[in-house]
Amino acid sequence: MTGEKNRDYDEITSFLGEFGPFQIVAFVLLSASAIPNGYMGMCMVFVADVPAHRCKLSINSTDNGTELEVPFHEQSTRVGPDMCSRYKLVGNSTETARLNDTEGCLDGWVFSTGKYTASIVDEWDLVCDNAWKVPLSTSTYFIGVLIGSYTSGQLSDRVIPESPRWLLQRGRVEEAELVIRNAAKRNGVPAPEVIFRADECLELMQNKGGEERQVQTYTFVDLIRTTNMRNITFILLVLWAVTVMVFYGLSLNTGNMHGNAYLNSFISAVTEIVAYVAIWLLIKRAPRPTILFSTLLFCGIMLLIIKLVPEDMHAMSQVLALLGKLGVSGAYAFLYLFSTELLPTVVRNMGLGVSSTAGRIGSIISPYVVYIGVYSKILPYIVFGTLSILAAVVSILLPDTRNCKLPDHISQVKPIRSCCSPKEASTAPSRTSPDCKEMSNFPDKPSKTV
C-alpha cells in the first residue's frame, strides 16, 4: 500500500459518477430554496409603486361631491399646483374662490387606482414628506434577509447533507464516509469497502497517521491572515457589494420605466435567463477574470450611454437599461462560482458568508440610489454604471481558476495579478499549475456537487 500513489478527493469519489440521483436531488433542493428570493425581493416593484396622487379637497369645499365626475388628472390641476399641495379656500362652504396661496395636504391624499388598486404607498400615505419611507421599506426587507441568513443558516444543514470535503477538513472522516456511502446508494453504485485509506488525502484530513492531532479551528481572522487570502477577501467584498447593489437597483427600477410594469418585469426576468445561459456556455471556454470583467464592463458602459440618449427616446433608454441588467445578472450568477473556486475549503463557508453579507449591504443601499431618480432620472444609472466599471477594473486582478482543482488550505490560495506580493506569487505557480494542467485535459467535464 505504501508504494501506491495517494489519490486526491476527486479521484476517491469518482465512483459516484458525475451527476446521478443524489446530485440531482441536492441540486433541485438548493434551487427550490432560491425560488422565494425571486418574488419576495422583486414584489416591492409592485407593492411599493407610487401611484398618481393629489391632495384631498378641504372639508369646506363644495367640490367634494363632484370628485367622481371629474377625471383624476383634471381633479389634480383644480385642487393644487402639484401632488403635495393644494390651493387655500376662502369664505364658507358656498364660496369656493381660490387664491394663489397654497397649503399642504392637511386632509390627506387621494390616490389613482388606474394602475394598482392598492399598495403600501396609499395605505400608509408614503408620499411627499413621507416619500423617504418607500426605499426604507425595501431596505428593511433586505435587512431582514441579512439577519435571516445568520439565524436560518443552521436550519439548512437539516435539509442538505454536509459536504464530505468539508467534513474531511474537520477531521470527521466517519461522517464523510457516511455521506459518500449514502450518495453511492442513491446513485445505485457500489462503494468500496474502505473509501478513505489512512495514507490517503493527507492534506484533506487533519488528524492523520497513528497520532491523533487536535483539529484546527478556523475563524474569520483567517480570511485576512495571509497576503494572498487577504487580497482575495477584500476584492470579493468589493465585487459582491457593487454587483448586488447594481443588480437589485436595476431590478427595483423596473417599475419606474415607461410602459406596462408587468411587461417590463417579464422582459427583465428574461434578460436574466439569457445571462445565465450565456455564463453557463462561457465558463468552459473563457478565463474566469475575463468573464467577470467583461460582464461588469458591459453593464457599466450600457448604463452610462443612457446619459447620451434624448429624454423623449424612452424605448432606447429602456433597451440600454435592460442590456445593463443582462451584464450584471451574468456577473452576479458568476460570482457564486468564482468565489467558491477562489476560497479554500477550510474557510469557504465563512468566506462566502462574509461576501454575501457585503452583497446584502449593497442591496440595502440600492433602494436609496433608485430613489434619487426622483430628482434626476439619469443619476441612478450614472451611479450604477460608474460603480460597475470600477468593479470591472478590480475584478481583473483576480487569478484564473478555470480547470483548476479547488484549494483546500489557505496556503493553496492563488495570488492576485499584481506585484505587491512577489514572494508568494513566485511560489504559487509551482503549487497550482500541475492541478490546472491535469484538469485542462477535460474541458467539458463538469465538477461534482458532492
N, C-alpha and C positions, 0 to 999 in steps of 0.2 A: 504493500500500500504506500510506503514512503517514497517509492520510485515513481509513482503516478503524479501527473501534473494536477495541482489543485484547481478545481473548477470555480468559476465565479457564480454569482446568484442566478444570472440569466441561463447559464448552462445547466445548473442543477434543476431549475424549474422548467426547462424546455419540454419535458414530457407532458406538461399540462396542455400544450397547444397554444396557438396564438389568440383565438377568440372563440372559446367554447361557451356552453351554457352558463358556467359560473361567471365568466367575464361579462356576458351579455346581461345577466341579472344585475350585476354590480353597476354596469353602465346605465341600465334602464332606471334603477332606483336613484342613482345620482342625478340623472337627467330629470326625472319626475320631481325631485326635490327642488329643482330650479324653476319649475313652471310657475308657482305662485309669485316668484320675484318679478316676473314679467308684468302681470296685470296689476299687482299691488303697487309697483313703482310707477307705472305709467297711468294708472287710474286718475292721478292728480291732473292730467291733461284735461280731463272732462269734469271731474267733481270740483276742481278749483278754478274753472274758467270764469272770467269776469264778464258777465253779460252786459248789454247796454242798460243804462240806468239813468234816472233823473230824481230830483227831489220830489217828495210828496208835496201836494198842494197844502197850503195853510188851511186849518180847520175853518177859518173865516172866509175862505174863498168860495164864491158862488159857482166856480168852475168844477167843483168836486163832483157834481152829478153828471157832468159831460165827459168824464175821463175815458169811459169805454167807447165813446162815439168818435173819438179823435185818434188817428194813427199815433203810434208811440213816438216817432221822430218829431211829428208836429207838436205833440204834447211837450216834449223836451224843450223845444225852442220857445214855446209860450210860457213855460214855467220859469226858466232861468237861462243865463248865458252859457252855462256848462253843466256837467253832470254833478258838480259838487256845490252848487249854489243856486239860489232862487231869487226872484225879484221880491222886494218887500211890497206889501199891500197897504193901502191907506183906507180909512173910512171903516164902516161896519160891513156886515156880510152882504149888503146890497150894493156897496160901492167897491169896485174891483180895479180902480185905476192904478196902474203900475208906475212906480218911479224908477229912476236909474239906479237907485241904491239896491244892493243885494245883501243877502244873509245866507248863512249855512243851511244845510238841510235839517232844520230843527225838528221836523216831524218824521224823519227817516227818508227812505228811498223807495221808489217803485222800480222793479226790475223787469226787463223784457223777457218773455217766455218763448220767443220765437226760435231760439236755438236750443235751450235746455229748459225743462220745466222746473228744475231745482238744482241748486249747488250749494256748497258751503259758503259761497260768497253772499248770495241773497239770504241764506238762512241766518248768518251771523253779521250781516252788513259790513263785509270786509272791503269797503271802498273808501275812496277819499282819504281821510286821516287814518283810517284803519287798513289801508291797502297793503301796508308793510307786513301785515299778518298773513297774507296769502303765501308768500315764499316761506314765511316762518312755519306754516302748517306743513309744507312739503319737506322742509329741513327737519322738522320734528319727526316725520316718518323715517327719514334716513338716520337720525339719531337713534331711533328705536331699532333699526336694522343693526347699527353698530353695537348697541348694548345686547341685542338678542344673539348676535354672533358669538358672544362670550358665554351667555347663560345657556344657550341651547346647543353649543358645540359638543358638550358631553353627551347629549342625547343621541347624536348621530352615531356614536360608537355602538349603540344598541341595535342599529339597523344594518350598518355596513361593517364587515369584519375588518379588524386591524390589518395594516399592511405587514406581510411577513418580513419584508425587508427592514421595516422599522423595528419589528419585534426582535429581529436578529441583532440590530444595533443596540438594543436594550439588554441583550443577553438572555432573552426569553425564547430559547431555542425550541423547547417543547411546544409552546403556544404557536410558534411559527410553523412547526411541522403539522400541528393540528389543522391550521388554516389551509395549508397546502394539500393535506390529505382530503379535507372536505371539498376543496376545489377539484381534486382529481376524481372524487366520487361523483360530483355533479357533472363533470365533463365526460364521465364514463371511460376513464383511462386508468390503468393500474399504476399505483405508486410504488416506488422501490421500498424495500423493507427498511432501509436506512436512507433518509433523504439528505441530511447534513452530517457528513462524517466529521470526526473530531479534528482531522487535519485539513479540513476544507474551510473555505470562507473565513480565513483567519482575520482578515481585515474587517469582515462584517460582524463577527461575533467578538464581544469584548471580554468574555470570560472563556479562554481557550486553554488547551493543554491540560495537564493534570493538576495545575494550580489554579484555584478559584480566585478571581480578582473581583474587586468591587466595581460594579458598573458605573461608568462616568455619567454624571448628570450634567446636562447642557441647559444653559439659561439664555435669556435674551442678550446678555453681555457677550455671548459667543458670536452673535451676529456682527459685532464690531471689534472682535478681539484681534484678528489679523488684518493686514493691509488689504489683501485680496477680498476677504469676506466683508470688510467694512466698505470698500468701494462698491461691491455688488449690492450690498444692502441699501446704501444711500441712493444709488442710481435707481434701484427698483422702487424706492419710496417716491421719488420724483415722478417716475413714469406712471405708477399706479394713481397717484393723486391727480395728475394732469389728465390722463386718459379717461378715468372715471368721471371727472368733472366735466370734460368736454362731451363725453358720451351722454350722460344724463342731461346736461344742459341743452344739447341739440334735441334730445328726445322730448324734454318738457316744453321746449319752444315750438313743438309741432302745433300746439293749439293756437299760437299766435300767427301762424301762416294764413294766407288768404285761401279761401275756398272752404270746402267741407272738412271739418276737423276729423271726422271718422275716416274719410278717404285719405287724408294726409297721413293719419296714423297708420293706416294699412300700407300705404306706399313706403312709409318709414320702416315698418317691420319687414317689408320685402327686401329693402336695401340691406338690412342686417343678414337675412338669409343668403343673399348674394355674396356678402362679405365673408360669411362663414365658409361657404363652399369654395370661394377663391383661396382663402387661407389654407383650407384642407388640401387643395391641389398644390399650393406653393411650398408647404412645409417639407415636402420630399425633394424639392428641386432648387430652392434658393437658400442662401445663408440666413441664419436667424436674425442677425442685426440688420441685414438688408431689408428683410420683410418688415420689421418694426419701423425702421427709418422711413421706408417708402410709404407705408400706410399713414403714419403721423404727418409726414411732409405733405402728402396729397391732401389730407384733411385740412391742414393749415392753409395751403395755397387756395383751395376752393373757397374757404370761408373769407379769406382776405379779398378775393376777387369780387365778392358781393359789394364791396365798397365802391367799385367802379361801375356797377350796374345802375342805370337810372331808376329812380324811385317808382316810376309808373310801370316798370317791367317786372311785375310780381312773379310771373311764371319763371323767368330766368333766375331770379333770386332764390326761388324755392328749389329749382333744379340744382343750383350750386350748393345750397344748404344740405340737400339730400346726398349729394356726392361727398360732401364733408362728413356726413353721417356714415356713409359707406366706408370711408377710410378709417374713422375712429372705431367703428364697430369691429373691423378686422383687427385693429391694434388691440382692442380690449380682449377679444377672444384669444388672440395670440399670446398675450401677456401671461395667461394661466400656464400655457405650455412652456414658454420660455423661462418663466420664473422657476418652474419645477425642475427644469434641466440645469439651471444655474446654481440652485441651492443644494447643499449636501444633505444626505438622508438624515443625519443626526440633528439638524436644525431646520429641516424642510418645513415641517408643520408650523414652527414658530415664525420662520421667515415669511411664509405665505400669509400667516395671520397678521403679522405687522404690516406687510404690503397691502393686504386687504383693508386694514384699518386706515392706512393712508388714503386708499381709494374711497372709503366711506367718508372721510373728512372732505375729500373733493366733491362727493355727491351732496354733502350738506351745504357746501358753498355754492354749488351750481344754481339753485333756485334764485339766489340773490343776483348772480350775474345775469340771469334771464330777466330779472325784474328791472334792471337798469335799462332794458329796452323800452320801458315806459317813457324815458326821457330821450333816448336815441335808439331807434330800431337797429341801426347798424353796429352800435357799440358792443353788444354781446358777441357778435360774430368776430369783431376785431380782437376782443379779449381771448376768445376760444381759439381763433386762428393763430394768434401770436404764441400762445402757450403751446399749441400743438407743434409748431415749428421748433420752438426751443426744446421741447421734449424729444423731437426727432434728432436734433443735434446731439443731445445727451445719449440717446439710445445707440448711436454708432460706436460708442466707447465699449459696449458690452462685447464679450468674446463669443465666437460662434460655437454652438453646441450641437450642430447638426451631425447626425450619425455617430455621436459620442455616447458612451455609457454614462449613466447617472453617477455623479460623485457621491461617495458615501461619507467621507470625512472632510473636515474643514481644510485639511492640508491638500485635498484634491481640487479645491476651488480654483478656477482659472483666473488669471489676472486680466484686468481690463486693458483695452488697447491704448496704453499711454506709457510714458517713460518715467512715471512718478514712483514706480516700484521695480527698478531694474533687477534687483536681486531675485525677487520671486518670479518675475517674468522670464528670467533666464533659465530657471529650473523647471517651470511648469510644463513646457512643451514635451520634455522627455518623459514626463509622467502621464500626460493625457493623450499625446499623439498616437501611440500604439492602439489605444482603445478606439479612437476615431477612425483610424485606418482599417481596423478589423470590421467595424460596423459599416464602413462605406462600401463593403462588398455586397451589402444587402440594402440598397437604397429604397426599395419599395416594401421593406419588411416592417410592419407596424410593431410598436412596442407593446408588451403585455401589460395588462391592468392589474395583475396580481402583485 
